Amino acid sequence: MFSDQRSLTILMLPWLAHGHISPYLELAKKLTTKRNFHIFICSTPVNLSSIKPKLSQKYSHCIEFVELHLPHDDLPELPPHYHTTNGLPPHLMSTLKTAFDMSSNNFSNILKTLSPDLLIYDVLQPWAPSLASLQNFPSIEFTPMGAALTSFSIQHIKNPSVKFPFPSIYLQDYEAEKFNNLLESSANGIKDGDRVQQCSARSCNIILVKTSREIEEKYIDYLSDLMGKKIVPVGTLVQEPMDQKVDEETWIMKWLNKMERSSVVYVCFGSEYFLSKEQIEEIAHGLELSKVSFIWVIRFPKAERSTRVEEVLPEGFLQRVGEKGVIMKGWAPQAKILQHSSVGGFVSHCGWNSVLESIKFGVPVIAMPMHLDQPINARLVEEVGVGVEVKRTGEGSLQREEVAKVIRDVVVEKFGEGVRKKALKISDNVNKKEDEEIDGVVEELIQACTGRGI
């Protein structure tokens, strides 16, 4: 058994998406505050350059970054600035997965050089635990997605004809085809669904999941049954707000300070989803019809970054909403905004990181899922009682009247009182449990490192 004085080295290998790398970094921070862990986070240079500023000086002695170089001579269509999902043209996604697979030799050399006590890896690289096993290192999967989504996907892969046993979690017809395509999409001759299954199967006795029993208890237990492994929740892993202030933070906080308690909705659809002109139009009209004050973050793809927001918003929209609305182009201090007492609702695409942020800060969700895991997360938000989903047409289109109605229901009307109270209650429960959950993770990792978890 290792004594507490003996430093344990962990190598982390997340998938090349910001929504995966960020939870890995937060998990690393939590672990190093609990025990003498030395953690290496491995990713491509372009990803590391965006994540390094998010690590404050106090962690510099115990968290280090390791560059993973993907082959680009063999794949000239994927230059180094595309070695990330952020800003990646969609048609190059399978090429990125192929390049990631092709980096396995480089990764094998990193394993040899660092000789860690443990590898923690993500859901799309089954070659990583295999390489660790060849070098006699234990490895554990950490999925930065929820247990409802993961169990829904695994069951769908294993038994597509069997209905998911929890009726609250389902897909609309217009969502099901996209979801199936996601699991069926392949790169380098391997379907994503198969990658997910192989990664889970190769994990030592446990799988870490970014969730809390307070939110997903029955899905954690069901996932454990499906996988035949212990599922260990790691908590919400919401990013700690950085110490240094930027100009955007100062002025938006001043604007929020002038607003009434719980009167503002924050509108944001994540860092890697871009709204169509039609969606922007319906959401804009919905916000205007709701008469609720708002902060709306609008992002454009790299090729369209010079676009002015006025060009995509309905004519005269900014003049009509006046002081009641703020449009922020590109970036906003999301965690700080959600923590502000003036914010009473989050119009969200329901990416998992955003769902957990809203839960942690007790802000009710107005759910507008767009793709990927988001529809499942939105159904969970409704089931837990911390939000309401905006219903769409049979083809999946948004309608401004419905957008306005749900915003008012959640933020203003008596109807939303239960949701607002539940959001605060769940937030309180989740926050109380965080320490205990991380302690449980630390115990499991120590066991894996000492050979009892292999």
Rosetta blueprint (number, residue, H / E / L):
1 M L
2 F L
3 S L
4 D L
5 Q L
6 R L
7 S L
8 L E
9 T E
10 I E
11 L E
12 M E
13 L E
14 P L
15 W L
16 L L
17 A L
18 H H
19 G H
20 H H
21 I H
22 S H
23 P H
24 Y H
25 L H
26 E H
27 L H
28 A H
29 K H
30 K H
31 L H
32 T H
33 T H
34 K H
35 R L
36 N L
37 F E
38 H E
39 I E
40 F E
41 I E
42 C E
43 S E
44 T L
45 P H
46 V H
47 N H
48 L H
49 S H
50 S H
51 I H
52 K H
53 P H
54 K H
55 L L
56 S L
57 Q H
58 K H
59 Y H
60 S L
61 H L
62 C L
63 I E
64 E E
65 F E
66 V E
67 E E
68 L L
69 H L
70 L L
71 P L
72 H L
73 D L
74 D L
75 L L
76 P L
77 E L
78 L L
79 P L
80 P H
81 H H
82 Y H
83 H L
84 T L
85 T L
86 N L
87 G L
88 L L
89 P L
90 P H
91 H H
92 L H
93 M H
94 S H
95 T H
96 L H
97 K H
98 T H
99 A H
100 F H
101 D H
102 M H
103 S L
104 S H
105 N H
106 N H
107 F H
108 S H
109 N H
110 I H
111 L H
112 K H
113 T H
114 L H
115 S L
116 P L
117 D L
118 L E
119 L E
120 I E
121 Y E
122 D L
123 V L
124 L L
125 Q L
126 P L
127 W H
128 A H
129 P H
130 S H
131 L H
132 A H
133 S H
134 L H
135 Q L
136 N L
137 F L
138 P L
139 S E
140 I E
141 E E
142 F E
143 T E
144 P L
145 M L
146 G L
147 A H
148 A H
149 L H
150 T H
151 S H
152 F H
153 S H
154 I H
155 Q H
156 H H
157 I H
158 K H
159 N L
160 P L
161 S L
162 V L
163 K L
164 F L
165 P L
166 F L
167 P L
168 S L
169 I L
170 Y L
171 L L
172 Q L
173 D H
174 Y H
175 E H
176 A H
177 E H
178 K H
179 F H
180 N H
181 N H
182 L H
183 L H
184 E H
185 S L
186 S E
187 A E
188 N L
189 G L
190 I E
191 K E
192 D H
193 G H
194 D H
195 R H
196 V H
197 Q H
198 Q H
199 C H
200 S H
201 A H
202 R L
203 S L
204 C L
205 N L
206 I E
207 I E
208 L E
209 V E
210 K L
211 T L
212 S L
213 R H
214 E H
215 I H
216 E H
217 E H
218 K H
219 Y H
220 I H
221 D H
222 Y H
223 L H
224 S H
225 D H
226 L H
227 M H
228 G L
229 K L
230 K E
231 I E
232 V E
233 P E
234 V L
235 G L
236 T L
237 L L
238 V L
239 Q L
240 E L
241 P L
242 M L
243 D L
244 Q L
245 K L
246 V L
247 D H
248 E H
249 E H
250 T H
251 W H
252 I H
253 M H
254 K H
255 W H
256 L H
257 N H
258 K L
259 M L
260 E L
261 R L
262 S L
263 S L
264 V E
265 V E
266 Y E
267 V E
268 C E
269 F L
270 G L
271 S L
272 E L
273 Y L
274 F L
275 L L
276 S L
277 K H
278 E H
279 Q H
280 I H
281 E H
282 E H
283 I H
284 A H
285 H H
286 G H
287 L H
288 E H
289 L H
290 S H
291 K L
292 V L
293 S E
294 F E
295 I E
296 W E
297 V E
298 I E
299 R L
300 F L
301 P L
302 K H
303 A H
304 E H
305 R L
306 S L
307 T L
308 R L
309 V H
310 E H
311 E H
312 V H
313 L L
314 P L
315 E L
316 G L
317 F H
318 L H
319 Q H
320 R H
321 V H
322 G H
323 E H
324 K H
325 G E
326 V E
327 I E
328 M E
329 K E
330 G L
331 W L
332 A L
333 P L
334 Q H
335 A H
336 K H
337 I H
338 L H
339 Q H
340 H L
341 S L
342 S L
343 V E
344 G E
345 G E
346 F E
347 V E
348 S E
349 H L
350 C L
351 G L
352 W H
353 N H
354 S H
355 V H
356 L H
357 E H
358 S H
359 I H
360 K H
361 F H
362 G L
363 V L
364 P L
365 V E
366 I E
367 A E
368 M L
369 P L
370 M L
371 H L
372 L L
373 D L
374 Q H
375 P H
376 I H
377 N H
378 A H
379 R H
380 L H
381 V H
382 E H
383 E H
384 V H
385 G L
386 V L
387 G E
388 V E
389 E E
390 V L
391 K L
392 R L
393 T L
394 G L
395 E L
396 G L
397 S L
398 L L
399 Q L
400 R H
401 E H
402 E H
403 V H
404 A H
405 K H
406 V H
407 I H
408 R H
409 D H
410 V H
411 V H
412 V L
413 E L
414 K H
415 F H
416 G H
417 E H
418 G H
419 V H
420 R H
421 K H
422 K H
423 A H
424 L H
425 K H
426 I H
427 S H
428 D H
429 N H
430 V H
431 N H
432 K H
433 K H
434 E H
435 D H
436 E H
437 E H
438 I H
439 D H
440 G H
441 V H
442 V H
443 E H
444 E H
445 L H
446 I H
447 Q H
448 A H
449 C H
450 T L
451 G L
452 R L
453 G L
454 I L
